[in-house]
Amino acid sequence: MPKLIRITTVPLSLKLLLSGQMKFMKEQDWEVIMVSADGREVTQVVRNEGVRHEVIPFTRKITPIQDLKCIWKLYRLFKKERPDIVHTHTPKAGLLGMIAANLAGVKIRIHTLAGIPAMAAEGGKKSLLESAEKWTYANATEVWPNSRGLYQFILDQGLASPSKIRIIGNGSSNGIDLEKYNRESLKENHLVAATMRIMPGEDDFIILTIGRLVKDKGIEELVSAFVNSKIVGMSKLVLLGAFEQDLNPLSQETIQIIREHPKIVQIDWTDHVAHYLALADVLVHPSHREGFPNVLLEAGAMHVPIICSDIIGNTDLIFQQKTGLLFPVKEAMVLKEALEFAYVKRDKMAYYANNLYDHIVENFNRNKIHQELLTNYHRLLKDSDKAE
């Protein structure tokens, strides 16, 4: 029975980004171990996936001494478990996991990247983050960017050898669960709860964004575009995500607007994202950097029209006036005009949403992605056996 170790920095990523993957591999007769920092999601993810979890105390910040301790703990774990494959996700887990796996002599070391933090950084921090990416890729035997845009970016920047880089299927880290993100499968009590939290007016145009409330997610531009738009009186902006002021914080001015504006609703988080999407007239994703954003798959599966920034990752799924609307990243004025267009041209937005749904069903069904992962794992095991 082959052994696989999957690593993310925090357990929330195991729960949301990789949902169902570990369970699927276990059902294919693999021994699977999950690794992340501790957190409240650990119990639930162990129950959902049905595999063991080990705690490594990763941090999301730059903490050199703690990071060295994590490398040592990972090294000892790998020596003890002797996995056939170590597969990492998220930047910190990728860097430390790949270094430790290489030191421990793990033959197959895969890192999936779903975004490159250095893209949105500046100055010395940008250089440091770029070096971390190169270290991660250098210690991996294969690098799996989750979008064609990221694939091309890695090649253009010379971050990794072309022979190491591979896209699984048509992109995405985990595809989309078309049964969960389906209007017919929604529960009435969760819809009522979501409606009560939003408290929409009778004719309010619901603008939804989903994700952490930080600067890199484009929240400042979105809030500015919304409050300055012609449709602010007939709309409601719903921010589904928590503030994270310790990393990449929003300005105090933006926070004050979010908390005080009568047409803005902020909701920390929920496990019932599909129910909020069902109430939305448009999903806005103004992020500054992405890999392949799951939220666009989720909205597309729910037939929700999309407006998003024209960055790598977003443009792998949203094609201008075909499957949604794109605006230049960080351009609040153009985003404002897009919001006003979406309000007036609802038939066109619905047309784009239908096109996107068809594209998602054909290319990003989660079952297909899981099978592609399994096929590539077997390919790597076979190649490893030949090399011996």
N, C-alpha and C positions, 0 to 999 in steps of 0.2 A: 504493500500500500504506500504510494508516494505521500510525502509530507510537505505541506505548504504553510508558510507563515505570512500573514497579511498584516501590515503595519500602517497605522495612521497616527498623527500627533495626538489627537483627542478622540474620545469614544463617539462623540457626535458624528464624526466623519464616517466611522464604521456603520453607524445607524442610518445615516441619510445618504451618503455618497456611494456606499458599497452594499446597500440593502439587498439581501437575498443571495449575494455571491458566495459567501462562505457556506451557507446552507446547501446551495446547488452543488458545490464541489464535494461536500460531505456525502451527498446523495450519489455522487459519481465514484464513491469509494476512495476518496482522498482523506487523509488525516489533516485537519486544518486547525491552526492556532491563530487567534487574533491578538494583536499587541497594540496598546495605546497608553496614554496617561490615564490616571484614574478619573472618574467622573460619575455623575448620577445616571448616565445612560448605559453604564456597563451592565447592570443587571438585566435591563431590557434587551440589549443587543445579544447577550448570551442566550437569553430565552428565545429570541427571534431566530437566531442563526443555529442554535443547538451545538455550538462548539466552544472550546475552552478559550479563556481570555487571560493574558498575562499583563501585569501593569509595569510599565517603564515610565519614570517620572519626567516625561518630556515637558519643555516649556515652549511657548510660541515666540518668545522674545529671544534676543541674542544673549545667551548666558553661558559663556565658555566653560566655567568649572562644572556646572551642572550638565552641560552637554558631554563633557569628557566622561563623567560618571555614567551617563546613559549609554555611551558607546561601550564602556566596560561591562555594564549589565546586559546589553544586547549580545556582546561577544560571548559571555558566559552562557546565555540562553541558547545561542546557536550551537555552541560546543556541546551542550547537554542534549538538545533536541535533534541535532544533525538533520536539518531540513533539506529536501531536494531543491526547493525554491523559496527564496525570500522575495516578497513583492511589496513594495512600499508605495504610499500615496502621501500627499501633502509635503511642503518643503522641508520642515525640520525632521520629520520622520524619514524622509527620503535621504537627506544628507547623512544623518547618524546611522540609519539602518543600512545603507549601502556601504559605508565605511566599515562598520562592524561585521557585516556579512562577508566582505572581501577579506578582512583580517582573519575571520574564522574559517575561511576556505570553502564557503558555500559556492557551489559551481554555477548555479543559475540565480542571478540577481537582477530583478526587474524593478524599474521605477516608472510609475505612471505619473505624468505631470498634467495638472488641470489648470495651469496658469503659472506665470513666472513673476514673482513679486518685484524683481528688478525693473520690469517694464514701467511701473508707476513710481519708482524711487528716483531720487536725485542725489547728486554730489557723491560724498564718500560712501553713503549707505548703498547707493546703486552699485558701486564698484564691489563692495563687500558681498552683496547679494548675487551679483554675477559670478563672483569667485565660488560662492557656495553652490550655485547651479553646476558649474564646471566640475567641482569636486564630486558632486552627486553622480553626474553622468560618467565621470572617469572611473568610478568604483562600481558602476552597474555593468552588467553584460548586455542588457538591452534597455532602451529607453522608449517608453510608449506615450508620446503626446496624444492627448485625447481630442485633437482637432487637426485638420489639415493646415490651418493657419499657424498653429504652434509648430507643427512639423517643419514648415517652410522657414519659420523664424529661427529655429534651432540651426537649420542648415545655413541660412544667410549669415547668422552671427558666429558660425563656427564653434558652437558650444559642445558639439559631440560628433564623433565619427559617423558619417552617413550609414555605415554598415550596422551601427547599433540601433538605428531609429526605425520604428515600425508603428503604423496606425492599426488598431484593432477594428475590423469592420469598416464602417464609415465614420468612425469617431464616437465620442462620448465614453465616459468611464463606466457607465452602468445602464445605458439605455433608459427606457421609460416603461413603467408598469401600466399598461393600457387598461388593466382591470381596475386598478385603484383610481387612476385619473380618468374617470368616466362619469359623466353626469348621471347616468342611470344607476350607478352604484352608491351614490351619496346617501347619507342618513339624514332624515328630516330634523332630528334633534340637534345635530351639529350645524345644519344650515340655519336653524332658528338661533342658535347660540352665536354664530358668526354675524348674523343680521343684527342681533341685539348689541353686539360690540361695536359694529360700524354705525348703527343708527342712521341709515340713509334717509334723506328726504324722499318724498314720493317720486320725484323725477330726477333725482341726483344721478349724474354720470360718475360712475365709480372708477377711479384711477388707482390701480394697485401696484405696489412694488414689494418684492420679497427678498429679504437678505439682511445682513448685518448693517446697522446704521453707522457707517464710517465714511470717511471722505473718498476712499478709493472706489466705493460703490456708486459714486455720482449723486449722493443724496443732496448735497448742497445745491447743485445745478437743478435737480428735480424740484426741490422746494421753491427755489427762486422762480423757475419757469411756471410753476403752478400758481403761486400767489400773484404773479404779474400777468397772468393770462386773462383773456376775455371771458373765459368759462368758469372762473373761480366761484362765482355765485351760484352756478348750476351744477357744481361738481363736488366730489369729496375725494380727497387724497388719503389713501390707506397705506400706512407704512407697516408692513408685517415683518418685524425684526427688532432686535434689542440694540440699545446703545452700547458701543464698546469704546469708551473714552480713554482706555489705557493704551490702545493701539490705533494709530491713524484717526485721531478724534475729529469730530465735527466742530465747526466754529460755535462759540457760545451764542452768536446771533441766530444761526440756523436752529440750534436746540431750542432757543426761546420761541421762535416762530412755530416749531413743531408742537411745543407744549401749550401754546396760547391761542393759535389760530383756530377759529370755530369750524373750519372746513377741512382740518387735518386730524386724522385719527392714527395714533401709534399703538401697536399691539406687540408686546414683547415676543411671543412665539406661540406656536400651536402645532400639534401633530396632525391637524386637519386642514392642511393647506388647500386641498382640492375644493373644500367648501367655500373658502374665500375666493378662489378663482371662479367658482360658479356664480358669484355675486358681482364679479368685476366686468366692466365694459371694455377695459383695456389694461394690459400689463405693461408697465414701463420698466426697462432694465438699463439704467444709464451708467453702468460700471465703467471704470477706467481701464481695467485689465481683467481678462478671463481666460479660461482654457476652452471648455465647452460647457456653457452654463446649463445646469439641469432645469433651472426655473423656466427657461424657454421651451424645453421639451414638455414640462408639466403644463404650461399655459397652452401650448400648441395642441396637446392631447385633449385639452378641455375646450377647444375651439375659441379661445380667448385671443383677440387681436393683440399684436405686439408692436411696441415702439422701443427701440434700443439703440445704444451707441454703436458706431461703426468700427468696433475694435475686433482684433483677432478673437475667434471663438464665437462671438455674436454673428459675424458675417459668414460663418460656416453653415448657419441655419436660416438666417434672415436675409432675404434678397430684396432689394429696394422695390417697393410697390409690386411685389410678387407674393412674398410670404410675410410681409410686414413693412414697417417704416424704419429707416435708419436716419440718425442725425450725427453730425460730427461730434466726437467725444469732447466733453466739457463745455459745449456750446449751448448755454441755457436759453438763449434767444431762439435758436433753431428748434430746440426741444419744445419751447412754448408754442411755436407755430405748429409743430407736429401734434401737440395735444389739442389745439383748436381744430386742426384738420380732422382728427379722429372723432371729435365731438360732432362735427357737421357731416362728414362723409362716412356714416356708419355702414352703409351698404358696401362701400369699397373695403373698409376694414374687415368686414365679415367675409368678403371674397378672399382677401389675403389669408385670413385665419383658416378658411377651408382648404386653401392650397397647402398651407403649412401642415395641417392635420394629415393630409394624404401623404406628404413627404415623410412625416414622422412614422406613420404606420408602416410604410414600405421599408424604411431604413434603420429605425431605432427601437424596434420592439426589444424589450429587456431580455426575453428568452433567446433571441438571436445573439445578443451581445455576450450572454453567459456561455453559449455554445462556442462562440469565437474565442473566448478566453480559454476554455478547456482545450480546444484544438491547438492553440498556441502553446499551452503548457505541455501538451503531449509532444509537439514538435521539438520543444527545447529539451525535454527528457530524452527523446530519441537521438538528437544531435549530441547530447552529453555522453550518452552511452557509446556512440560511435567514436567519440574523441578519446575514450579510455583505451 
